[in-house]
Amino acid sequence: MDAQTVTPTGSNTGTVTTKMTARDVSVFYGPKQALKSVSIDVSQENVTAFIGPSGCGKSTFLRCLNRMNDTVASARVEGEIKLDGTDIYKGDMDVVQLRARVGMVFQKPNPFPKSIYDNVAYGPSIHGLARNKAEMDGIVEGSLRRAGLWDEAKDRLHDSGTAMSGGQQQRLCIARAIAVDPEVILMDEPCSALDPIATAKIEELIDELRGRYAIVIVTHNMQQAARVSQKTAFFHLGTMVEYGDTKTIFTNPTEPRTKDYITGRYG
């Protein structure tokens, strides 16, 4: 199946709200093409997982969704990506505002070298979301609660965020992303540096946040994709080979390359 004409496999009939659309998106790093003509819809109601072997283009595509590739001098993005119908690559798009609307959680926890409170308050402060300290206190508490971290953090809000455990740091980074009230949360292998217990907590958190935010997760762990997502896209050699309901992708994929990857013939 050509990457340009990938349609969802085994789609269910439930009502979904399309939050982001990508059409014929290609990415080049200098003369090298890293991504070839990817088209996909990301819905509000589902967690969407990107799977595939290392170097297949899944993280490259994820970074297109909030223009993180802008930070790479040699990167060039072609095609169209829209958020609520607005092209995010148009010249008048405010990239700072875009990244507030489309938040990012990275592979390794990266809290700022500040207190737990200041980590969460940083974004709302920059964007002027609180008129006074009471409002900021409410944003910080609400964000930590939604990230499942309030009970562990409420008595140490002025301790450094970097003093927390790895799993707590990653939930702090999720709280930091939530604090600016985003519409989409991108997660680039958010559990790869965590132990199994911390990973389980992040997966539970993703499930709790589903529907409130459109969530896209890149993961090398197929079991994780099967557990947390409702839609899955399989990438291979810079193309999106197949996209559809997670259950269908894992049990009855259309494409032989998808089946070979799922069954462990290559990785």
Contacts in CASP RR format, 6 or more apart in sequence:
PFRMAT RR
TARGET T0000
AUTHOR 0000-0000-0000
METHOD contacts of the structure
MODEL  1
MDAQTVTPTGSNTGTVTTKMTARDVSVFYGPKQALKSVSIDVSQENVTAF
IGPSGCGKSTFLRCLNRMNDTVASARVEGEIKLDGTDIYKGDMDVVQLRA
RVGMVFQKPNPFPKSIYDNVAYGPSIHGLARNKAEMDGIVEGSLRRAGLW
DEAKDRLHDSGTAMSGGQQQRLCIARAIAVDPEVILMDEPCSALDPIATA
KIEELIDELRGRYAIVIVTHNMQQAARVSQKTAFFHLGTMVEYGDTKTIF
TNPTEPRTKDYITGRYG
1 241 0 8 1.000
1 242 0 8 1.000
1 254 0 8 1.000
1 255 0 8 1.000
3 36 0 8 1.000
3 37 0 8 1.000
3 38 0 8 1.000
3 39 0 8 1.000
3 239 0 8 1.000
3 240 0 8 1.000
3 241 0 8 1.000
4 24 0 8 1.000
4 37 0 8 1.000
4 39 0 8 1.000
5 39 0 8 1.000
6 39 0 8 1.000
6 40 0 8 1.000
6 240 0 8 1.000
6 241 0 8 1.000
6 242 0 8 1.000
6 243 0 8 1.000
7 243 0 8 1.000
8 231 0 8 1.000
8 243 0 8 1.000
8 244 0 8 1.000
8 245 0 8 1.000
9 242 0 8 1.000
9 243 0 8 1.000
9 244 0 8 1.000
9 245 0 8 1.000
9 248 0 8 1.000
9 249 0 8 1.000
9 253 0 8 1.000
9 254 0 8 1.000
10 244 0 8 1.000
10 245 0 8 1.000
10 248 0 8 1.000
11 244 0 8 1.000
11 245 0 8 1.000
12 245 0 8 1.000
15 45 0 8 1.000
16 43 0 8 1.000
16 44 0 8 1.000
16 45 0 8 1.000
16 46 0 8 1.000
17 43 0 8 1.000
17 44 0 8 1.000
17 45 0 8 1.000
18 41 0 8 1.000
18 42 0 8 1.000
18 43 0 8 1.000
18 44 0 8 1.000
19 42 0 8 1.000
19 43 0 8 1.000
19 44 0 8 1.000
19 83 0 8 1.000
19 84 0 8 1.000
19 183 0 8 1.000
19 184 0 8 1.000
19 214 0 8 1.000
20 41 0 8 1.000
20 42 0 8 1.000
20 65 0 8 1.000
20 81 0 8 1.000
20 82 0 8 1.000
20 83 0 8 1.000
20 102 0 8 1.000
20 184 0 8 1.000
20 214 0 8 1.000
21 40 0 8 1.000
21 41 0 8 1.000
21 42 0 8 1.000
21 80 0 8 1.000
21 81 0 8 1.000
21 82 0 8 1.000
21 85 0 8 1.000
22 38 0 8 1.000
22 39 0 8 1.000
22 40 0 8 1.000
22 41 0 8 1.000
22 42 0 8 1.000
22 61 0 8 1.000
22 64 0 8 1.000
22 65 0 8 1.000
22 79 0 8 1.000
22 80 0 8 1.000
22 81 0 8 1.000
22 82 0 8 1.000
23 39 0 8 1.000
23 79 0 8 1.000
23 80 0 8 1.000
23 81 0 8 1.000
24 37 0 8 1.000
24 38 0 8 1.000
24 39 0 8 1.000
24 78 0 8 1.000
24 79 0 8 1.000
24 80 0 8 1.000
25 35 0 8 1.000
25 37 0 8 1.000
25 38 0 8 1.000
25 39 0 8 1.000
25 61 0 8 1.000
25 64 0 8 1.000
25 77 0 8 1.000
25 78 0 8 1.000
25 79 0 8 1.000
25 80 0 8 1.000
25 81 0 8 1.000
26 33 0 8 1.000
26 35 0 8 1.000
26 36 0 8 1.000
26 37 0 8 1.000
26 38 0 8 1.000
26 77 0 8 1.000
26 78 0 8 1.000
26 79 0 8 1.000
27 33 0 8 1.000
27 34 0 8 1.000
27 35 0 8 1.000
27 57 0 8 1.000
27 60 0 8 1.000
27 61 0 8 1.000
27 64 0 8 1.000
27 69 0 8 1.000
27 75 0 8 1.000
27 76 0 8 1.000
27 77 0 8 1.000
27 78 0 8 1.000
28 34 0 8 1.000
28 75 0 8 1.000
28 76 0 8 1.000
28 78 0 8 1.000
29 72 0 8 1.000
29 74 0 8 1.000
29 75 0 8 1.000
29 76 0 8 1.000
30 74 0 8 1.000
30 75 0 8 1.000
30 76 0 8 1.000
33 238 0 8 1.000
34 57 0 8 1.000
34 60 0 8 1.000
34 238 0 8 1.000
35 57 0 8 1.000
35 60 0 8 1.000
35 61 0 8 1.000
35 64 0 8 1.000
35 238 0 8 1.000
35 239 0 8 1.000
36 238 0 8 1.000
36 239 0 8 1.000
37 239 0 8 1.000
38 61 0 8 1.000
38 239 0 8 1.000
38 240 0 8 1.000
39 240 0 8 1.000
40 48 0 8 1.000
40 233 0 8 1.000
40 240 0 8 1.000
40 243 0 8 1.000
42 48 0 8 1.000
42 65 0 8 1.000
42 184 0 8 1.000
42 214 0 8 1.000
42 216 0 8 1.000
43 214 0 8 1.000
43 231 0 8 1.000
44 211 0 8 1.000
44 213 0 8 1.000
44 214 0 8 1.000
45 210 0 8 1.000
45 211 0 8 1.000
45 230 0 8 1.000
46 210 0 8 1.000
46 211 0 8 1.000
46 214 0 8 1.000
46 229 0 8 1.000
46 230 0 8 1.000
46 231 0 8 1.000
47 206 0 8 1.000
47 207 0 8 1.000
47 210 0 8 1.000
47 215 0 8 1.000
47 216 0 8 1.000
47 217 0 8 1.000
47 228 0 8 1.000
47 229 0 8 1.000
47 230 0 8 1.000
47 231 0 8 1.000
48 214 0 8 1.000
48 215 0 8 1.000
48 216 0 8 1.000
48 217 0 8 1.000
48 229 0 8 1.000
48 230 0 8 1.000
48 231 0 8 1.000
48 232 0 8 1.000
48 233 0 8 1.000
49 216 0 8 1.000
49 217 0 8 1.000
49 218 0 8 1.000
49 219 0 8 1.000
49 224 0 8 1.000
49 225 0 8 1.000
49 228 0 8 1.000
49 229 0 8 1.000
49 231 0 8 1.000
49 232 0 8 1.000
49 233 0 8 1.000
49 246 0 8 1.000
50 58 0 8 1.000
50 59 0 8 1.000
50 61 0 8 1.000
50 62 0 8 1.000
50 216 0 8 1.000
50 217 0 8 1.000
50 218 0 8 1.000
50 219 0 8 1.000
50 232 0 8 1.000
50 233 0 8 1.000
50 235 0 8 1.000
51 58 0 8 1.000
51 219 0 8 1.000
51 220 0 8 1.000
51 222 0 8 1.000
51 225 0 8 1.000
51 232 0 8 1.000
51 233 0 8 1.000
51 234 0 8 1.000
51 235 0 8 1.000
51 261 0 8 1.000
52 58 0 8 1.000
52 220 0 8 1.000
52 234 0 8 1.000
52 235 0 8 1.000
52 236 0 8 1.000
52 261 0 8 1.000
52 267 0 8 1.000
53 236 0 8 1.000
53 261 0 8 1.000
53 266 0 8 1.000
53 267 0 8 1.000
54 220 0 8 1.000
54 267 0 8 1.000
55 238 0 8 1.000
56 235 0 8 1.000
56 236 0 8 1.000
56 237 0 8 1.000
56 238 0 8 1.000
57 235 0 8 1.000
57 238 0 8 1.000
58 218 0 8 1.000
58 233 0 8 1.000
58 235 0 8 1.000
59 188 0 8 1.000
59 189 0 8 1.000
59 218 0 8 1.000
60 69 0 8 1.000
60 238 0 8 1.000
61 235 0 8 1.000
61 240 0 8 1.000
62 186 0 8 1.000
62 188 0 8 1.000
62 216 0 8 1.000
62 218 0 8 1.000
63 69 0 8 1.000
63 188 0 8 1.000
64 77 0 8 1.000
64 81 0 8 1.000
65 81 0 8 1.000
65 88 0 8 1.000
65 102 0 8 1.000
65 184 0 8 1.000
65 186 0 8 1.000
65 216 0 8 1.000
66 88 0 8 1.000
66 98 0 8 1.000
66 99 0 8 1.000
66 102 0 8 1.000
66 103 0 8 1.000
66 104 0 8 1.000
66 184 0 8 1.000
66 186 0 8 1.000
67 88 0 8 1.000
67 89 0 8 1.000
67 93 0 8 1.000
67 95 0 8 1.000
67 98 0 8 1.000
67 99 0 8 1.000
68 104 0 8 1.000
69 75 0 8 1.000
69 77 0 8 1.000
70 95 0 8 1.000
77 89 0 8 1.000
79 89 0 8 1.000
80 87 0 8 1.000
80 89 0 8 1.000
81 87 0 8 1.000
81 88 0 8 1.000
81 89 0 8 1.000
82 88 0 8 1.000
83 98 0 8 1.000
83 101 0 8 1.000
83 102 0 8 1.000
83 183 0 8 1.000
83 184 0 8 1.000
84 183 0 8 1.000
86 93 0 8 1.000
87 93 0 8 1.000
88 98 0 8 1.000
88 102 0 8 1.000
100 123 0 8 1.000
100 127 0 8 1.000
100 180 0 8 1.000
100 182 0 8 1.000
101 182 0 8 1.000
101 183 0 8 1.000
101 184 0 8 1.000
102 182 0 8 1.000
102 183 0 8 1.000
102 184 0 8 1.000
102 185 0 8 1.000
102 186 0 8 1.000
103 177 0 8 1.000
103 180 0 8 1.000
103 182 0 8 1.000
103 184 0 8 1.000
103 185 0 8 1.000
103 186 0 8 1.000
104 177 0 8 1.000
104 185 0 8 1.000
104 186 0 8 1.000
104 187 0 8 1.000
104 188 0 8 1.000
105 170 0 8 1.000
105 173 0 8 1.000
105 174 0 8 1.000
105 177 0 8 1.000
105 185 0 8 1.000
105 186 0 8 1.000
105 187 0 8 1.000
105 188 0 8 1.000
105 190 0 8 1.000
106 173 0 8 1.000
106 188 0 8 1.000
106 190 0 8 1.000
107 188 0 8 1.000
107 189 0 8 1.000
107 190 0 8 1.000
107 192 0 8 1.000
107 193 0 8 1.000
108 193 0 8 1.000
109 166 0 8 1.000
109 167 0 8 1.000
109 169 0 8 1.000
109 170 0 8 1.000
109 172 0 8 1.000
109 173 0 8 1.000
109 193 0 8 1.000
110 173 0 8 1.000
111 119 0 8 1.000
111 161 0 8 1.000
111 162 0 8 1.000
111 164 0 8 1.000
111 169 0 8 1.000
111 172 0 8 1.000
111 173 0 8 1.000
111 176 0 8 1.000
112 118 0 8 1.000
112 119 0 8 1.000
112 122 0 8 1.000
112 161 0 8 1.000
113 160 0 8 1.000
113 161 0 8 1.000
113 162 0 8 1.000
114 122 0 8 1.000
114 160 0 8 1.000
114 161 0 8 1.000
115 157 0 8 1.000
115 158 0 8 1.000
115 159 0 8 1.000
115 160 0 8 1.000
115 161 0 8 1.000
116 144 0 8 1.000
116 153 0 8 1.000
116 156 0 8 1.000
116 157 0 8 1.000
116 158 0 8 1.000
116 159 0 8 1.000
116 160 0 8 1.000
116 161 0 8 1.000
116 164 0 8 1.000
116 172 0 8 1.000
117 140 0 8 1.000
117 157 0 8 1.000
117 158 0 8 1.000
119 161 0 8 1.000
119 172 0 8 1.000
119 175 0 8 1.000
119 176 0 8 1.000
120 139 0 8 1.000
120 140 0 8 1.000
120 143 0 8 1.000
120 144 0 8 1.000
120 172 0 8 1.000
120 175 0 8 1.000
120 176 0 8 1.000
120 179 0 8 1.000
121 130 0 8 1.000
121 136 0 8 1.000
121 139 0 8 1.000
121 140 0 8 1.000
121 179 0 8 1.000
122 176 0 8 1.000
122 179 0 8 1.000
123 129 0 8 1.000
123 176 0 8 1.000
123 179 0 8 1.000
123 180 0 8 1.000
124 130 0 8 1.000
124 136 0 8 1.000
124 139 0 8 1.000
124 179 0 8 1.000
124 180 0 8 1.000
125 136 0 8 1.000
127 180 0 8 1.000
129 135 0 8 1.000
129 139 0 8 1.000
129 179 0 8 1.000
129 180 0 8 1.000
129 181 0 8 1.000
130 136 0 8 1.000
130 139 0 8 1.000
139 179 0 8 1.000
140 157 0 8 1.000
140 179 0 8 1.000
141 150 0 8 1.000
141 154 0 8 1.000
142 150 0 8 1.000
143 175 0 8 1.000
143 176 0 8 1.000
143 178 0 8 1.000
143 179 0 8 1.000
144 150 0 8 1.000
144 153 0 8 1.000
144 154 0 8 1.000
144 172 0 8 1.000
144 175 0 8 1.000
146 175 0 8 1.000
146 178 0 8 1.000
146 208 0 8 1.000
146 209 0 8 1.000
146 212 0 8 1.000
147 171 0 8 1.000
147 172 0 8 1.000
147 174 0 8 1.000
147 175 0 8 1.000
147 178 0 8 1.000
147 205 0 8 1.000
148 171 0 8 1.000
148 175 0 8 1.000
148 201 0 8 1.000
148 205 0 8 1.000
148 208 0 8 1.000
149 168 0 8 1.000
149 171 0 8 1.000
149 172 0 8 1.000
149 175 0 8 1.000
152 168 0 8 1.000
153 164 0 8 1.000
153 168 0 8 1.000
153 172 0 8 1.000
161 169 0 8 1.000
161 172 0 8 1.000
162 169 0 8 1.000
164 172 0 8 1.000
165 198 0 8 1.000
166 193 0 8 1.000
166 194 0 8 1.000
166 198 0 8 1.000
167 194 0 8 1.000
167 195 0 8 1.000
167 198 0 8 1.000
167 201 0 8 1.000
167 202 0 8 1.000
168 198 0 8 1.000
170 190 0 8 1.000
170 191 0 8 1.000
170 193 0 8 1.000
170 194 0 8 1.000
170 198 0 8 1.000
170 202 0 8 1.000
171 201 0 8 1.000
171 202 0 8 1.000
171 205 0 8 1.000
174 185 0 8 1.000
174 190 0 8 1.000
174 202 0 8 1.000
174 205 0 8 1.000
177 185 0 8 1.000
178 185 0 8 1.000
178 209 0 8 1.000
178 213 0 8 1.000
182 213 0 8 1.000
183 213 0 8 1.000
183 214 0 8 1.000
184 213 0 8 1.000
184 214 0 8 1.000
184 215 0 8 1.000
184 216 0 8 1.000
185 209 0 8 1.000
185 213 0 8 1.000
185 214 0 8 1.000
185 215 0 8 1.000
185 216 0 8 1.000
186 216 0 8 1.000
186 217 0 8 1.000
187 206 0 8 1.000
187 215 0 8 1.000
187 216 0 8 1.000
187 217 0 8 1.000
187 218 0 8 1.000
188 218 0 8 1.000
189 218 0 8 1.000
189 219 0 8 1.000
189 220 0 8 1.000
190 202 0 8 1.000
190 217 0 8 1.000
191 198 0 8 1.000
191 199 0 8 1.000
191 202 0 8 1.000
191 203 0 8 1.000
191 219 0 8 1.000
191 221 0 8 1.000
191 224 0 8 1.000
192 219 0 8 1.000
192 220 0 8 1.000
192 221 0 8 1.000
194 202 0 8 1.000
199 224 0 8 1.000
203 224 0 8 1.000
203 227 0 8 1.000
203 228 0 8 1.000
206 215 0 8 1.000
206 217 0 8 1.000
206 228 0 8 1.000
207 228 0 8 1.000
209 215 0 8 1.000
210 230 0 8 1.000
217 225 0 8 1.000
217 228 0 8 1.000
217 229 0 8 1.000
219 225 0 8 1.000
222 250 0 8 1.000
222 262 0 8 1.000
225 232 0 8 1.000
225 246 0 8 1.000
225 250 0 8 1.000
226 246 0 8 1.000
226 250 0 8 1.000
229 246 0 8 1.000
230 245 0 8 1.000
230 246 0 8 1.000
231 243 0 8 1.000
231 244 0 8 1.000
231 245 0 8 1.000
231 246 0 8 1.000
232 243 0 8 1.000
232 244 0 8 1.000
232 245 0 8 1.000
232 246 0 8 1.000
232 249 0 8 1.000
232 250 0 8 1.000
233 240 0 8 1.000
233 242 0 8 1.000
233 243 0 8 1.000
233 244 0 8 1.000
234 240 0 8 1.000
234 241 0 8 1.000
234 242 0 8 1.000
234 243 0 8 1.000
234 249 0 8 1.000
234 253 0 8 1.000
234 255 0 8 1.000
234 257 0 8 1.000
234 258 0 8 1.000
234 261 0 8 1.000
235 241 0 8 1.000
236 257 0 8 1.000
236 261 0 8 1.000
241 255 0 8 1.000
241 257 0 8 1.000
241 258 0 8 1.000
242 249 0 8 1.000
242 253 0 8 1.000
242 254 0 8 1.000
242 255 0 8 1.000
242 257 0 8 1.000
242 258 0 8 1.000
243 249 0 8 1.000
249 258 0 8 1.000
249 262 0 8 1.000
250 262 0 8 1.000
253 259 0 8 1.000
253 262 0 8 1.000
260 266 0 8 1.000
261 267 0 8 1.000
END
